[in-house]
């Protein structure tokens, strides 16, 4: 087992992504590594509802633009709960508001191994 997969075993990862193919690729990769994937969810409202209804979330991967809506309310909710997350996007870091400026940003196309290292070391 590689170190990325070992880091995923037993983790609950929230996946917020509106591109079906990217979402499914990440979901499969995380699950093959032993993680439980929450979602994927394609909208801010669905993500906020899932966060409110889920007791334990170990980390999250957030696309910045979800159906023409920015994901930052989801980032705020995760930050308030102390859940580590990263942005997975094609956007430049300049679009990230100051409260989340230190959050890791992974450029698309996404390498799941980079995502796992950024979230879990």
N, CA, C and O atoms as CSV, one atom per row, in Angstrom:
chain,resi,resn,atom,element,x,y,z
A,1,UNK,N,N,0.858,-1.182,0.000
A,1,UNK,CA,C,0.000,0.000,0.000
A,1,UNK,C,C,0.895,1.234,0.000
A,1,UNK,O,O,1.828,1.314,0.800
A,2,UNK,N,N,0.627,2.209,-0.892
A,2,UNK,CA,C,1.449,3.414,-0.905
A,2,UNK,C,C,1.022,4.359,0.208
A,2,UNK,O,O,-0.026,4.172,0.825
A,3,UNK,N,N,1.841,5.377,0.461
A,3,UNK,CA,C,1.578,6.263,1.595
A,3,UNK,C,C,0.302,7.071,1.410
A,3,UNK,O,O,-0.377,7.364,2.394
A,4,UNK,N,N,-0.048,7.445,0.170
A,4,UNK,CA,C,-1.296,8.178,-0.070
A,4,UNK,C,C,-2.493,7.330,0.312
A,4,UNK,O,O,-3.406,7.809,0.984
A,5,UNK,N,N,-2.498,6.073,-0.110
A,5,UNK,CA,C,-3.608,5.177,0.214
A,5,UNK,C,C,-3.669,4.919,1.709
A,5,UNK,O,O,-4.758,4.884,2.281
A,6,UNK,N,N,-2.528,4.738,2.352
A,6,UNK,CA,C,-2.502,4.500,3.795
A,6,UNK,C,C,-3.097,5.689,4.539
A,6,UNK,O,O,-3.801,5.512,5.533
A,7,UNK,N,N,-2.816,6.901,4.062
A,7,UNK,CA,C,-3.339,8.101,4.707
A,7,UNK,C,C,-4.854,8.211,4.569
A,7,UNK,O,O,-5.497,8.886,5.373
A,8,UNK,N,N,-5.431,7.562,3.569
A,8,UNK,CA,C,-6.870,7.645,3.320
A,8,UNK,C,C,-7.691,6.631,4.101
A,8,UNK,O,O,-8.886,6.842,4.312
A,9,UNK,N,N,-7.090,5.560,4.523
A,9,UNK,CA,C,-7.821,4.462,5.146
A,9,UNK,C,C,-8.641,4.948,6.338
A,9,UNK,O,O,-8.106,5.509,7.294
A,10,UNK,N,N,-9.959,4.718,6.257
A,10,UNK,CA,C,-10.853,5.078,7.341
A,10,UNK,C,C,-11.238,6.539,7.412
A,10,UNK,O,O,-11.986,6.925,8.311
A,11,UNK,N,N,-10.762,7.361,6.507
A,11,UNK,CA,C,-11.080,8.798,6.527
A,11,UNK,C,C,-12.418,9.055,5.847
A,11,UNK,O,O,-12.792,8.365,4.898
A,12,UNK,N,N,-13.130,10.056,6.348
A,12,UNK,CA,C,-14.387,10.499,5.725
A,12,UNK,C,C,-14.099,11.802,4.997
A,12,UNK,O,O,-13.800,12.824,5.615
A,13,UNK,N,N,-14.195,11.751,3.668
A,13,UNK,CA,C,-13.830,12.891,2.831
A,13,UNK,C,C,-15.067,13.423,2.120
A,13,UNK,O,O,-15.736,12.696,1.386
A,14,UNK,N,N,-15.359,14.689,2.343
A,14,UNK,CA,C,-16.448,15.366,1.644
A,14,UNK,C,C,-15.938,15.831,0.292
A,14,UNK,O,O,-14.906,16.496,0.205
A,15,UNK,N,N,-16.657,15.483,-0.755
A,15,UNK,CA,C,-16.281,15.854,-2.115
A,15,UNK,C,C,-17.359,16.773,-2.679
A,15,UNK,O,O,-18.507,16.367,-2.860
A,16,UNK,N,N,-16.969,18.026,-2.955
A,16,UNK,CA,C,-17.890,19.031,-3.482
A,16,UNK,C,C,-17.385,19.426,-4.865
A,16,UNK,O,O,-16.439,20.202,-5.001
A,17,UNK,N,N,-18.031,18.878,-5.878
A,17,UNK,CA,C,-17.572,19.043,-7.272
A,17,UNK,C,C,-18.775,18.912,-8.196
A,17,UNK,O,O,-19.557,17.970,-8.065
A,18,UNK,N,N,-18.931,19.856,-9.135
A,18,UNK,CA,C,-20.080,19.797,-10.036
A,18,UNK,C,C,-19.774,19.184,-11.399
A,18,UNK,O,O,-20.689,18.978,-12.196
A,19,UNK,N,N,-18.520,18.892,-11.681
A,19,UNK,CA,C,-18.176,18.207,-12.928
A,19,UNK,C,C,-18.274,16.703,-12.675
A,19,UNK,O,O,-17.500,16.147,-11.896
A,20,UNK,N,N,-19.220,16.056,-13.330
A,20,UNK,CA,C,-19.507,14.645,-13.073
A,20,UNK,C,C,-18.266,13.768,-13.201
A,20,UNK,O,O,-17.999,12.941,-12.329
A,21,UNK,N,N,-17.512,13.941,-14.273
A,21,UNK,CA,C,-16.376,13.057,-14.524
A,21,UNK,C,C,-15.261,13.253,-13.503
A,21,UNK,O,O,-14.655,12.282,-13.050
A,22,UNK,N,N,-14.990,14.487,-13.145
A,22,UNK,CA,C,-13.982,14.746,-12.110
A,22,UNK,C,C,-14.456,14.167,-10.779
A,22,UNK,O,O,-13.685,13.529,-10.062
A,23,UNK,N,N,-15.729,14.394,-10.454
A,23,UNK,CA,C,-16.281,13.907,-9.188
A,23,UNK,C,C,-16.189,12.389,-9.085
A,23,UNK,O,O,-15.785,11.858,-8.051
A,24,UNK,N,N,-16.561,11.697,-10.145
A,24,UNK,CA,C,-16.531,10.233,-10.115
A,24,UNK,C,C,-15.099,9.720,-10.043
A,24,UNK,O,O,-14.815,8.777,-9.304
A,25,UNK,N,N,-14.192,10.334,-10.805
A,25,UNK,CA,C,-12.787,9.914,-10.747
A,25,UNK,C,C,-12.229,10.052,-9.333
A,25,UNK,O,O,-11.579,9.137,-8.826
A,26,UNK,N,N,-12.483,11.200,-8.698
A,26,UNK,CA,C,-11.989,11.402,-7.335
A,26,UNK,C,C,-12.660,10.449,-6.353
A,26,UNK,O,O,-11.999,9.887,-5.481
A,27,UNK,N,N,-13.961,10.266,-6.491
A,27,UNK,CA,C,-14.692,9.361,-5.591
A,27,UNK,C,C,-14.104,7.955,-5.660
A,27,UNK,O,O,-13.828,7.341,-4.630
A,28,UNK,N,N,-13.916,7.453,-6.865
A,28,UNK,CA,C,-13.364,6.102,-7.035
A,28,UNK,C,C,-11.965,6.027,-6.444
A,28,UNK,O,O,-11.642,5.065,-5.746
A,29,UNK,N,N,-11.136,7.020,-6.710
A,29,UNK,CA,C,-9.760,7.001,-6.212
A,29,UNK,C,C,-9.736,6.997,-4.682
A,29,UNK,O,O,-9.009,6.212,-4.074
A,30,UNK,N,N,-10.535,7.878,-4.057
A,30,UNK,CA,C,-10.579,7.918,-2.595
A,30,UNK,C,C,-11.090,6.597,-2.023
A,30,UNK,O,O,-10.528,6.077,-1.059
A,31,UNK,N,N,-12.150,6.058,-2.612
A,31,UNK,CA,C,-12.701,4.796,-2.101
A,31,UNK,C,C,-11.720,3.643,-2.271
A,31,UNK,O,O,-11.602,2.799,-1.383
A,32,UNK,N,N,-11.023,3.597,-3.387
A,32,UNK,CA,C,-10.019,2.545,-3.576
A,32,UNK,C,C,-8.893,2.665,-2.560
A,32,UNK,O,O,-8.239,1.674,-2.233
A,33,UNK,N,N,-8.666,3.876,-2.061
A,33,UNK,CA,C,-7.651,4.094,-1.040
A,33,UNK,C,C,-8.144,3.831,0.370
A,33,UNK,O,O,-7.381,3.953,1.328
A,34,UNK,N,N,-9.419,3.468,0.509
A,34,UNK,CA,C,-9.950,3.132,1.820
A,34,UNK,C,C,-10.753,4.222,2.493
A,34,UNK,O,O,-11.189,4.047,3.630
A,35,UNK,N,N,-10.964,5.349,1.818
A,35,UNK,CA,C,-11.741,6.438,2.402
A,35,UNK,C,C,-13.229,6.220,2.176
A,35,UNK,O,O,-13.640,5.530,1.242
A,36,UNK,N,N,-14.017,6.814,3.041
A,36,UNK,CA,C,-15.464,6.897,2.832
A,36,UNK,C,C,-15.731,8.268,2.233
A,36,UNK,O,O,-15.382,9.284,2.835
A,37,UNK,N,N,-16.341,8.312,1.064
A,37,UNK,CA,C,-16.605,9.581,0.391
A,37,UNK,C,C,-18.021,10.038,0.713
A,37,UNK,O,O,-18.988,9.299,0.533
A,38,UNK,N,N,-18.118,11.262,1.188
A,38,UNK,CA,C,-19.408,11.910,1.421
A,38,UNK,C,C,-19.693,12.735,0.176
A,38,UNK,O,O,-18.974,13.690,-0.118
A,39,UNK,N,N,-20.734,12.373,-0.551
A,39,UNK,CA,C,-20.999,13.004,-1.835
A,39,UNK,C,C,-20.578,12.074,-2.950
A,39,UNK,O,O,-20.582,10.856,-2.773
A,40,UNK,N,N,-20.224,12.611,-4.070
A,40,UNK,CA,C,-19.997,14.030,-4.332
A,40,UNK,C,C,-21.307,14.815,-4.416
A,40,UNK,O,O,-22.343,14.298,-4.833
A,41,UNK,N,N,-21.221,16.065,-4.011
A,41,UNK,CA,C,-22.352,16.977,-4.129
A,41,UNK,C,C,-21.965,18.108,-5.078
A,41,UNK,O,O,-20.833,18.589,-5.050
A,42,UNK,N,N,-22.925,18.536,-5.931
A,42,UNK,CA,C,-22.598,19.501,-6.971
A,42,UNK,C,C,-22.985,20.947,-6.685
A,42,UNK,O,O,-22.815,21.807,-7.549
A,43,UNK,N,N,-23.504,21.234,-5.487
A,43,UNK,CA,C,-23.962,22.604,-5.233
A,43,UNK,C,C,-23.645,23.028,-3.801
A,43,UNK,O,O,-23.417,22.200,-2.919
A,44,UNK,N,N,-23.638,24.343,-3.604
A,44,UNK,CA,C,-23.390,24.905,-2.279
A,44,UNK,C,C,-24.474,24.448,-1.305
A,44,UNK,O,O,-24.164,24.015,-0.196
A,45,UNK,N,N,-25.740,24.541,-1.708
A,45,UNK,CA,C,-26.838,24.158,-0.809
A,45,UNK,C,C,-26.751,22.698,-0.382
A,45,UNK,O,O,-26.938,22.381,0.792
A,46,UNK,N,N,-26.466,21.808,-1.330
A,46,UNK,CA,C,-26.352,20.387,-0.990
A,46,UNK,C,C,-25.155,20.134,-0.077
A,46,UNK,O,O,-25.230,19.310,0.834
A,47,UNK,N,N,-24.064,20.834,-0.318
A,47,UNK,CA,C,-22.877,20.668,0.528
A,47,UNK,C,C,-23.160,21.143,1.947
A,47,UNK,O,O,-22.794,20.468,2.910
A,48,UNK,N,N,-23.806,22.296,2.087
A,48,UNK,CA,C,-24.122,22.810,3.419
A,48,UNK,C,C,-25.079,21.877,4.155
A,48,UNK,O,O,-24.934,21.670,5.359
A,49,UNK,N,N,-26.049,21.316,3.446
A,49,UNK,CA,C,-26.976,20.367,4.076
A,49,UNK,C,C,-26.245,19.113,4.537
A,49,UNK,O,O,-26.506,18.607,5.629
A,50,UNK,N,N,-25.336,18.614,3.717
A,50,UNK,CA,C,-24.580,17.413,4.083
A,50,UNK,C,C,-23.682,17.682,5.289
A,50,UNK,O,O,-23.562,16.835,6.175
A,51,UNK,N,N,-23.059,18.844,5.326
A,51,UNK,CA,C,-22.220,19.215,6.473
A,51,UNK,C,C,-23.071,19.272,7.744
A,51,UNK,O,O,-22.666,18.765,8.790
A,52,UNK,N,N,-24.240,19.884,7.649
A,52,UNK,CA,C,-25.118,20.007,8.816
A,52,UNK,C,C,-25.601,18.651,9.316
A,52,UNK,O,O,-25.822,18.470,10.513
A,53,UNK,N,N,-25.764,17.698,8.402
A,53,UNK,CA,C,-26.305,16.381,8.757
A,53,UNK,C,C,-25.245,15.334,9.078
A,53,UNK,O,O,-25.588,14.196,9.399
A,54,UNK,N,N,-23.966,15.693,8.998
A,54,UNK,CA,C,-22.891,14.717,9.166
A,54,UNK,C,C,-22.063,15.066,10.395
A,54,UNK,O,O,-21.515,16.163,10.500
A,55,UNK,N,N,-21.980,14.125,11.316
A,55,UNK,CA,C,-21.255,14.371,12.565
A,55,UNK,C,C,-19.752,14.460,12.356
A,55,UNK,O,O,-19.104,15.350,12.908
A,56,UNK,N,N,-19.191,13.556,11.572
A,56,UNK,CA,C,-17.729,13.495,11.433
A,56,UNK,C,C,-17.317,13.622,9.973
A,56,UNK,O,O,-17.731,12.838,9.118
A,57,UNK,N,N,-16.496,14.624,9.715
A,57,UNK,CA,C,-15.879,14.813,8.400
A,57,UNK,C,C,-14.396,15.026,8.667
A,57,UNK,O,O,-14.023,15.914,9.433
A,58,UNK,N,N,-13.551,14.216,8.040
A,58,UNK,CA,C,-12.110,14.328,8.272
A,58,UNK,C,C,-11.435,15.356,7.375
A,58,UNK,O,O,-10.426,15.946,7.760
A,59,UNK,N,N,-11.983,15.575,6.183
A,59,UNK,CA,C,-11.392,16.525,5.242
A,59,UNK,C,C,-12.365,16.738,4.097
A,59,UNK,O,O,-13.349,16.012,3.957
A,60,UNK,N,N,-12.078,17.750,3.274
A,60,UNK,CA,C,-12.955,18.032,2.139
A,60,UNK,C,C,-12.154,18.562,0.960
A,60,UNK,O,O,-11.119,19.210,1.113
A,61,UNK,N,N,-12.677,18.258,-0.222
A,61,UNK,CA,C,-12.144,18.768,-1.482
A,61,UNK,C,C,-13.245,19.622,-2.094
A,61,UNK,O,O,-14.348,19.134,-2.339
A,62,UNK,N,N,-12.948,20.901,-2.342
A,62,UNK,CA,C,-13.956,21.841,-2.819
A,62,UNK,C,C,-13.575,22.428,-4.169
A,62,UNK,O,O,-12.499,23.009,-4.318
A,63,UNK,N,N,-14.448,22.279,-5.145
A,63,UNK,CA,C,-14.322,23.023,-6.394
A,63,UNK,C,C,-14.789,24.442,-6.086
A,63,UNK,O,O,-15.774,24.616,-5.369
A,64,UNK,N,N,-14.112,25.454,-6.606
A,64,UNK,CA,C,-14.473,26.836,-6.281
A,64,UNK,C,C,-15.778,27.260,-6.945
A,64,UNK,O,O,-16.610,27.903,-6.305
A,65,UNK,N,N,-15.971,26.916,-8.201
A,65,UNK,CA,C,-17.163,27.342,-8.932
A,65,UNK,C,C,-18.107,26.161,-9.102
A,65,UNK,O,O,-17.808,25.206,-9.818
A,66,UNK,N,N,-19.251,26.242,-8.434
A,66,UNK,CA,C,-20.254,25.175,-8.482
A,66,UNK,C,C,-21.509,25.713,-9.148
A,66,UNK,O,O,-22.253,26.487,-8.546
A,67,UNK,N,N,-21.743,25.311,-10.371
A,67,UNK,CA,C,-22.948,25.746,-11.081
A,67,UNK,C,C,-23.098,27.265,-11.006
A,67,UNK,O,O,-24.173,27.780,-10.697
A,68,UNK,N,N,-22.013,27.967,-11.291
A,68,UNK,CA,C,-21.960,29.438,-11.285
A,68,UNK,C,C,-22.159,30.061,-9.907
A,68,UNK,O,O,-22.523,31.232,-9.804
A,69,UNK,N,N,-21.925,29.296,-8.859
A,69,UNK,CA,C,-21.977,29.805,-7.493
A,69,UNK,C,C,-20.646,29.487,-6.824
A,69,UNK,O,O,-20.119,28.384,-6.972
A,70,UNK,N,N,-20.106,30.451,-6.091
A,70,UNK,CA,C,-18.816,30.237,-5.437
A,70,UNK,C,C,-18.990,29.425,-4.154
A,70,UNK,O,O,-19.983,29.573,-3.441
A,71,UNK,N,N,-18.016,28.574,-3.876
A,71,UNK,CA,C,-18.084,27.582,-2.803
A,71,UNK,C,C,-17.734,28.147,-1.418
A,71,UNK,O,O,-17.734,27.396,-0.443
A,72,UNK,N,N,-17.442,29.415,-1.310
A,72,UNK,CA,C,-16.898,29.944,-0.062
A,72,UNK,C,C,-17.817,29.812,1.156
A,72,UNK,O,O,-17.291,29.709,2.264
A,73,UNK,N,N,-19.154,29.806,1.037
A,73,UNK,CA,C,-19.970,29.500,2.227
A,73,UNK,C,C,-19.704,28.086,2.773
A,73,UNK,O,O,-19.777,27.860,3.981
A,74,UNK,N,N,-19.399,27.155,1.889
A,74,UNK,CA,C,-19.049,25.794,2.313
A,74,UNK,C,C,-17.708,25.821,3.039
A,74,UNK,O,O,-17.543,25.183,4.078
A,75,UNK,N,N,-16.756,26.560,2.486
A,75,UNK,CA,C,-15.449,26.703,3.132
A,75,UNK,C,C,-15.608,27.305,4.526
A,75,UNK,O,O,-14.955,26.866,5.472
A,76,UNK,N,N,-16.474,28.307,4.653
A,76,UNK,CA,C,-16.719,28.926,5.963
A,76,UNK,C,C,-17.282,27.908,6.957
A,76,UNK,O,O,-16.860,27.868,8.113
A,77,UNK,N,N,-18.232,27.088,6.508
A,77,UNK,CA,C,-18.843,26.083,7.393
A,77,UNK,C,C,-17.819,25.041,7.832
A,77,UNK,O,O,-17.802,24.634,8.994
A,78,UNK,N,N,-16.975,24.614,6.912
A,78,UNK,CA,C,-15.936,23.636,7.265
A,78,UNK,C,C,-14.918,24.248,8.223
A,78,UNK,O,O,-14.509,23.612,9.195
A,79,UNK,N,N,-14.517,25.475,7.945
A,79,UNK,CA,C,-13.556,26.163,8.817
A,79,UNK,C,C,-14.124,26.286,10.240
A,79,UNK,O,O,-13.407,26.076,11.218
A,80,UNK,N,N,-15.403,26.625,10.346
A,80,UNK,CA,C,-16.037,26.768,11.662
A,80,UNK,C,C,-16.026,25.456,12.442
A,80,UNK,O,O,-16.008,25.464,13.672
A,81,UNK,N,N,-16.037,24.333,11.731
A,81,UNK,CA,C,-16.003,23.013,12.381
A,81,UNK,C,C,-14.589,22.478,12.545
A,81,UNK,O,O,-14.399,21.406,13.120
A,82,UNK,N,N,-13.600,23.204,12.051
A,82,UNK,CA,C,-12.218,22.746,12.169
A,82,UNK,C,C,-11.862,21.630,11.209
A,82,UNK,O,O,-10.925,20.873,11.462
A,83,UNK,N,N,-12.601,21.513,10.100
A,83,UNK,CA,C,-12.355,20.466,9.107
A,83,UNK,C,C,-11.352,20.977,8.077
A,83,UNK,O,O,-11.598,22.004,7.445
A,84,UNK,N,N,-10.228,20.286,7.893
A,84,UNK,CA,C,-9.273,20.707,6.862
A,84,UNK,C,C,-9.858,20.480,5.467
A,84,UNK,O,O,-10.567,19.503,5.230
A,85,UNK,N,N,-9.553,21.387,4.562
A,85,UNK,CA,C,-10.050,21.265,3.197
A,85,UNK,C,C,-9.066,21.917,2.250
A,85,UNK,O,O,-8.146,22.624,2.661
A,86,UNK,N,N,-9.284,21.660,0.970
A,86,UNK,CA,C,-8.509,22.333,-0.065
A,86,UNK,C,C,-9.433,22.678,-1.209
A,86,UNK,O,O,-10.518,22.116,-1.356
A,87,UNK,N,N,-8.972,23.619,-2.018
A,87,UNK,CA,C,-9.701,23.991,-3.222
A,87,UNK,C,C,-9.087,23.254,-4.399
A,87,UNK,O,O,-7.868,23.247,-4.568
A,88,UNK,N,N,-9.933,22.636,-5.212
A,88,UNK,CA,C,-9.512,21.977,-6.445
A,88,UNK,C,C,-10.176,22.753,-7.574
A,88,UNK,O,O,-11.398,22.722,-7.714
A,89,UNK,N,N,-9.384,23.441,-8.371
A,89,UNK,CA,C,-9.979,24.388,-9.298
A,89,UNK,C,C,-9.090,24.681,-10.486
A,89,UNK,O,O,-7.899,24.367,-10.483
A,90,UNK,N,N,-9.669,25.276,-11.484
A,90,UNK,CA,C,-8.913,25.800,-12.603
A,90,UNK,C,C,-8.639,27.280,-12.429
A,90,UNK,O,O,-7.937,27.883,-13.242
A,91,UNK,N,N,-9.188,27.874,-11.372
A,91,UNK,CA,C,-9.014,29.297,-11.115
A,91,UNK,C,C,-7.662,29.583,-10.475
A,91,UNK,O,O,-7.028,28.701,-9.896
A,92,UNK,N,N,-7.245,30.817,-10.591
A,92,UNK,CA,C,-6.031,31.309,-9.961
A,92,UNK,C,C,-6.307,31.548,-8.472
A,92,UNK,O,O,-7.450,31.780,-8.078
A,93,UNK,N,N,-5.274,31.490,-7.664
A,93,UNK,CA,C,-5.409,31.708,-6.219
A,93,UNK,C,C,-5.966,33.092,-5.893
A,93,UNK,O,O,-6.471,33.303,-4.790
A,94,UNK,N,N,-5.883,34.035,-6.826
A,94,UNK,CA,C,-6.367,35.392,-6.584
A,94,UNK,C,C,-7.875,35.447,-6.326
A,94,UNK,O,O,-8.346,36.421,-5.737
A,95,UNK,N,N,-8.642,34.447,-6.740
A,95,UNK,CA,C,-10.092,34.460,-6.514
A,95,UNK,C,C,-10.459,34.033,-5.096
A,95,UNK,O,O,-11.605,34.203,-4.679
A,96,UNK,N,N,-9.516,33.489,-4.360
A,96,UNK,CA,C,-9.791,33.015,-2.999
A,96,UNK,C,C,-9.770,34.211,-2.051
A,96,UNK,O,O,-8.775,34.935,-2.001
A,97,UNK,N,N,-10.858,34.434,-1.294
A,97,UNK,CA,C,-10.902,35.581,-0.385
A,97,UNK,C,C,-9.923,35.417,0.780
A,97,UNK,O,O,-9.547,34.297,1.126
A,98,UNK,N,N,-9.512,36.535,1.381
A,98,UNK,CA,C,-8.503,36.505,2.450
A,98,UNK,C,C,-8.742,35.501,3.576
A,98,UNK,O,O,-7.776,34.897,4.042
A,99,UNK,N,N,-9.971,35.290,4.036
A,99,UNK,CA,C,-10.097,34.320,5.132
A,99,UNK,C,C,-9.601,32.920,4.771
A,99,UNK,O,O,-9.264,32.131,5.653
A,100,UNK,N,N,-9.556,32.616,3.480
A,100,UNK,CA,C,-9.158,31.279,3.041
A,100,UNK,C,C,-7.880,31.311,2.198
A,100,UNK,O,O,-7.583,30.358,1.478
A,101,UNK,N,N,-7.140,32.393,2.290
A,101,UNK,CA,C,-5.939,32.545,1.476
A,101,UNK,C,C,-4.860,31.512,1.743
A,101,UNK,O,O,-4.047,31.231,0.862
A,102,UNK,N,N,-4.834,30.941,2.939
A,102,UNK,CA,C,-3.805,29.949,3.279
A,102,UNK,C,C,-4.246,28.515,2.978
A,102,UNK,O,O,-3.477,27.575,3.182
A,103,UNK,N,N,-5.469,28.346,2.499
A,103,UNK,CA,C,-5.985,27.008,2.182
A,103,UNK,C,C,-5.258,26.479,0.951
A,103,UNK,O,O,-5.096,27.212,-0.024
A,104,UNK,N,N,-4.817,25.224,0.973
A,104,UNK,CA,C,-4.146,24.658,-0.210
A,104,UNK,C,C,-5.052,24.710,-1.440
A,104,UNK,O,O,-6.265,24.521,-1.351
A,105,UNK,N,N,-4.432,24.969,-2.581
A,105,UNK,CA,C,-5.149,25.030,-3.846
A,105,UNK,C,C,-4.493,24.070,-4.823
A,105,UNK,O,O,-3.305,24.196,-5.121
A,106,UNK,N,N,-5.260,23.116,-5.320
A,106,UNK,CA,C,-4.770,22.161,-6.320
A,106,UNK,C,C,-5.378,22.523,-7.660
A,106,UNK,O,O,-6.599,22.595,-7.798
A,107,UNK,N,N,-4.530,22.748,-8.638
A,107,UNK,CA,C,-4.993,23.111,-9.973
A,107,UNK,C,C,-5.523,21.896,-10.717
A,107,UNK,O,O,-4.970,20.801,-10.613
A,108,UNK,N,N,-6.606,22.099,-11.472
A,108,UNK,CA,C,-7.122,21.054,-12.352
A,108,UNK,C,C,-6.274,21.029,-13.611
A,108,UNK,O,O,-5.829,22.089,-14.051
A,109,UNK,N,N,-6.033,19.889,-14.205
A,109,UNK,CA,C,-6.524,18.576,-13.801
A,109,UNK,C,C,-5.881,18.128,-12.491
A,109,UNK,O,O,-4.707,18.392,-12.231
A,110,UNK,N,N,-6.663,17.461,-11.693
A,110,UNK,CA,C,-6.276,17.108,-10.331
A,110,UNK,C,C,-5.543,15.773,-10.301
A,110,UNK,O,O,-5.960,14.795,-10.921
A,111,UNK,N,N,-4.442,15.764,-9.563
A,111,UNK,CA,C,-3.739,14.515,-9.274
A,111,UNK,C,C,-4.188,14.089,-7.876
A,111,UNK,O,O,-3.826,14.744,-6.899
A,112,UNK,N,N,-4.957,13.022,-7.754
A,112,UNK,CA,C,-5.474,12.614,-6.439
A,112,UNK,C,C,-4.389,12.397,-5.395
A,112,UNK,O,O,-4.632,12.608,-4.207
A,113,UNK,N,N,-3.203,11.981,-5.812
A,113,UNK,CA,C,-2.114,11.779,-4.841
A,113,UNK,C,C,-1.696,13.103,-4.223
A,113,UNK,O,O,-1.383,13.161,-3.034
A,114,UNK,N,N,-1.689,14.168,-5.019
A,114,UNK,CA,C,-1.359,15.502,-4.506
A,114,UNK,C,C,-2.436,15.949,-3.521
A,114,UNK,O,O,-2.133,16.527,-2.478
A,115,UNK,N,N,-3.683,15.679,-3.855
A,115,UNK,CA,C,-4.797,16.021,-2.969
A,115,UNK,C,C,-4.651,15.293,-1.631
A,115,UNK,O,O,-4.786,15.911,-0.575
A,116,UNK,N,N,-4.380,14.001,-1.665
A,116,UNK,CA,C,-4.228,13.221,-0.431
A,116,UNK,C,C,-3.077,13.748,0.419
A,116,UNK,O,O,-3.207,13.860,1.638
A,117,UNK,N,N,-1.953,14.073,-0.215
A,117,UNK,CA,C,-0.812,14.615,0.546
A,117,UNK,C,C,-1.152,15.962,1.160
A,117,UNK,O,O,-0.781,16.235,2.302
A,118,UNK,N,N,-1.857,16.810,0.410
A,118,UNK,CA,C,-2.211,18.134,0.927
A,118,UNK,C,C,-3.164,18.034,2.116
A,118,UNK,O,O,-3.087,18.839,3.044
A,119,UNK,N,N,-4.055,17.057,2.090
A,119,UNK,CA,C,-5.030,16.914,3.172
A,119,UNK,C,C,-4.506,16.150,4.379
A,119,UNK,O,O,-4.800,16.505,5.520
A,120,UNK,N,N,-3.730,15.101,4.129
A,120,UNK,CA,C,-3.358,14.190,5.213
A,120,UNK,C,C,-1.858,14.007,5.415
A,120,UNK,O,O,-1.439,13.203,6.248
A,121,UNK,N,N,-1.052,14.741,4.667
A,121,UNK,CA,C,0.397,14.650,4.841
A,121,UNK,C,C,1.067,13.524,4.136
A,121,UNK,O,O,2.285,13.374,4.229
